[in-house]
């Protein structure tokens, strides 16, 4: 069995932290070990849990993740960091790069982009362990893993990324089944449009569908998060 990578999630919004956790668990190599909601909690959990990888939010109740990131460069147990933030100013980007983050993701997150980053991180870790001595080609390969070197699979026609993320947030916030009609009302789209997104999520493995026979009318198709 391949070694699992311990991951600490530093995020103060519970629904976002839960989505991070979901995507990490989809990839068998990652093991979420905790969620820190503040900088103070993060410092303690890093010291105790010694994670290999950190998903780090920038705006936290008691400070900024970028300041914690600076501290991580000097601790005795350094961790790799994927920085996730709404901060798009160049000063923050420059400081994050200077501190050696593996990747920098802007909110609202496209989760296909996060999965791409995690997959590249696995390749990076594997390459680090491959050789004791390296040549220029191997060094170039290591640095290339930190670049987004492949195009993510495009969403099919009629599926918008922001609407898709709204759908996923609804399911993480409310652990219940939805019909096309009830989901459409929840996120403000038509029943027909909601059904298109729901069927896409079934095909992609995020949801599962079943037929429910009500007391009145025809059987109804309901969708719930896959267990």
C-alpha positions in Angstrom: 0.0 0.0 0.0 1.3 3.4 -1.0 2.1 5.9 1.8 -0.7 8.4 2.5 0.0 12.1 2.6 -1.4 13.9 5.7 -3.2 17.1 4.8 -4.2 20.0 7.1 -7.1 22.2 5.9 -6.9 25.8 7.1 -10.3 27.3 6.3 -12.8 29.2 8.4 -15.9 28.5 6.2 -17.2 25.1 7.1 -18.9 24.3 3.8 -15.7 25.1 1.9 -13.6 23.0 4.3 -16.0 20.1 3.8 -15.7 20.4 0.0 -11.9 20.4 0.3 -12.2 17.3 2.5 -14.4 15.6 0.0 -12.0 16.1 -2.9 -9.0 15.0 -0.8 -10.8 11.7 0.1 -11.7 11.0 -3.5 -7.9 10.6 -4.1 -6.8 7.7 -2.0 -3.3 9.0 -1.4 -4.4 12.0 0.7 -5.5 11.8 4.3 -7.2 14.9 5.8 -6.0 15.1 9.4 -7.8 18.2 10.6 -9.4 21.5 9.9 -8.1 24.7 11.5 -10.4 27.8 11.5 -8.0 30.3 12.8 -4.3 31.1 12.6 -3.8 30.2 16.2 -5.4 26.8 15.8 -3.4 26.3 12.6 -0.1 26.9 14.5 -1.0 24.3 17.1 -2.2 21.7 14.7 0.8 22.1 12.4 3.1 21.6 15.5 1.1 18.5 16.7 0.0 16.9 13.5 3.0 17.7 11.3 1.1 17.6 8.0 3.0 17.0 4.7 0.6 19.3 2.8 -1.5 22.3 3.8 -4.5 23.8 2.0 -4.2 27.3 3.3 -6.9 30.1 3.1 -5.7 33.7 3.4 -8.4 35.5 5.2 -8.9 34.1 8.6 -10.7 35.5 11.7 -7.5 36.3 13.6 -5.0 37.0 10.8 -3.9 36.3 7.3 -2.7 33.0 5.9 0.1 34.7 4.1 1.7 35.6 7.4 1.4 32.0 8.6 3.0 31.0 5.3 6.0 33.1 6.1 6.4 31.4 9.4 6.3 28.0 7.8 9.5 28.7 5.9 11.4 28.8 9.2 9.9 25.9 11.2 11.7 22.6 11.8 8.9 20.7 10.1 8.2 22.5 6.8 5.1 21.6 4.9 4.2 22.1 1.3 1.3 24.5 0.7 -1.4 25.0 -1.8 -2.6 28.6 -1.2 -6.3 29.1 -1.7 -7.6 32.7 -1.5 -9.8 35.5 -2.8 -6.7 37.7 -2.8 -5.8 38.5 -6.4 -3.5 41.5 -5.7 0.0 41.1 -7.1 1.7 41.7 -3.7 0.0 38.7 -2.2 0.8 36.6 -5.2 4.4 37.7 -5.2 4.8 37.0 -1.5 3.3 33.5 -1.8 5.6 32.7 -4.7 8.6 34.0 -2.7 7.6 31.6 0.2 7.6 28.7 -2.1 3.9 27.7 -2.4 3.3 24.6 -4.6 0.2 26.3 -6.1 -2.0 29.4 -5.9 -5.7 29.0 -6.4 -8.2 31.8 -6.5 -11.6 31.7 -5.0 -14.3 30.9 -6.0 -12.5 27.6 -6.6 -12.9 25.5 -9.7 -12.6 22.1 -8.2 -11.3 20.5 -11.4 -8.4 22.9 -10.9 -7.8 21.7 -7.3 -7.8 18.1 -8.4 -5.3 19.0 -11.1 -3.1 20.6 -8.5 -3.3 17.5 -6.2 -2.5 15.2 -9.0 0.6 17.2 -10.0 1.6 17.2 -6.3 1.5 13.4 -6.2 3.8 13.3 -9.3 6.1 15.8 -7.7 6.4 13.7 -4.5 7.0 10.6 -6.5 9.7 12.3 -8.5 11.4 13.5 -5.4 11.7 10.0 -4.1 12.9 8.5 -7.5 16.6 9.5 -7.3 19.2 10.5 -4.8 21.2 12.3 -7.5 19.6 14.4 -10.2 20.5 15.7 -13.6 19.2 18.9 -15.2 16.3 17.0 -16.9 15.1 15.7 -13.5 15.3 19.2 -12.0 13.4 20.7 -14.9 10.7 18.0 -14.4 10.4 18.8 -10.7 9.8 22.5 -11.4 7.4 21.7 -14.2 5.1 19.9 -11.8 4.4 23.3 -10.2 3.1 24.7 -13.5 -0.3 23.9 -14.9 1.0 21.9 -17.8 -2.2 20.4 -19.1 -5.6 21.8 -20.1 -8.4 20.7 -17.8 -11.2 18.8 -19.5 -13.7 21.4 -20.7 -17.2 21.3 -19.3 -19.8 20.1 -21.8 -22.0 22.6 -23.6 -24.8 23.9 -21.3 -22.8 23.4 -18.1 -21.5 26.5 -16.5 -18.7 26.2 -13.9 -20.2 28.7 -11.4 -23.7 27.1 -11.5 -22.1 23.7 -11.1 -20.3 24.9 -7.9 -23.5 26.4 -6.5 -25.1 23.0 -7.0 -22.3 21.2 -5.2 -22.4 23.7 -2.3 -26.1 23.1 -1.9 -25.5 19.4 -1.5 -22.6 19.9 1.0 -24.6 22.4 3.1 -27.8 20.3 3.1 -27.4 16.5 3.3 -30.7 15.7 1.5 -32.0 14.6 -1.8 -33.4 17.0 -4.4 -35.6 16.8 -7.4 -34.9 18.9 -10.5 -37.7 21.2 -9.4 -36.6 21.6 -5.8 -33.0 22.2 -6.7 -34.0 24.7 -9.4 -35.8 26.7 -6.8 -32.9 26.4 -4.3 -30.3 27.9 -6.7 -32.6 30.0 -9.0 -32.6 28.1 -12.2 -35.3 26.4 -14.3 -36.4 22.8 -13.7 -35.1 21.9 -17.1 -31.7 23.5 -16.5 -31.5 21.9 -13.0 -32.2 18.4 -14.5 -29.3 19.0 -17.0 -26.9 19.8 -14.2 -28.1 16.9 -12.0 -27.7 14.4 -14.8 -24.2 15.7 -15.4 -23.3 15.2 -11.8 -24.7 11.7 -11.9 -22.5 10.9 -14.9 -19.4 12.4 -13.3 -20.0 10.4 -10.1 -20.8 13.2 -7.7 -24.5 12.3 -7.3 -26.7 9.2 -7.6 -30.3 9.1 -8.8 -33.2 6.9 -7.9 -36.9 6.7 -8.7 -39.3 7.6 -5.8 -43.0 6.6 -6.1 -45.1 9.3 -4.5 -48.7 9.0 -3.4 -50.0 11.2 -6.2 -48.8 11.5 -9.7 -46.0 9.9 -11.6 -42.8 8.4 -10.1 -40.2 11.1 -9.5 -36.4 11.1 -10.1 -34.5 12.3 -7.0 -30.8 13.0 -6.7 -28.6 12.7 -3.6 -24.9 12.9 -2.9 -23.0 9.7 -3.6 -21.9 8.0 -0.4 
